[in-house]
Amino acid sequence: MNPLSEFYLRQHAGLVRYARSVSSDEFGAEDLVQEAWIRCRQIAGREPIGDPAHLFRRVLRNLAIDRNRSLGRERSRLASGDFADVQARMADDAPSAERTLIARNDLERLHDALATLDERTRVAFEMHRFEGARLRDIADALDISVTRAHELVALALRHCRDSLR
């Protein structure tokens, strides 16, 4: 293991504390340390490193300054009422049209796969996966053993997985 990795593993908690102090961000400190680790590895790939502690502190301080400046710009935009700029950069939670089409296709294939199962296997699977029924409840409802209920659910699951491949 190289000296940079050894330092990182040994001093991780201290690096998080340092990031917390220079950024004044209790919740983002771990993210800063992770980003600093990536940057330090990139630097180490280009040039020799003398003191890993000095490098990490310098990178963490610079990242904290950059993040604080960015947050300051965002706050000023919000204060000035420029919501369109902020909203334009926000992530959209809706899936893409392609992901929606793929999901619909998968759902149709799953529906078709369930339709090809014998009724007892399909009912056991639907009770377990869609209704959250326990194997004991499925066994009682279908008048079979718990072991057989488990086998039916596993069989149906394998069948559905195979049909989605």
Salt bridges, closest charged atoms under 4 A:
GLU30 OE2 - HIS12 NE2 3.02
GLU35 OE2 - ARG39 NH2 3.10
GLU74 OE2 - ARG77 NH1 3.08
GLU74 OE2 - ARG89 NH1 2.70
ASP85 OD2 - ARG77 NE 2.84
ASP85 OD2 - ARG89 NH2 3.06
ASP106 OD1 - ARG109 NH1 3.62
GLU126 OE1 - ARG122 NH1 3.01
ASP137 OD1 - ARG134 NH2 3.30
ASP140 OD1 - ARG136 NH1 3.03
GLU151 OE1 - ARG148 NH1 3.16
ASP162 OD1 - ARG165 NH1 3.18
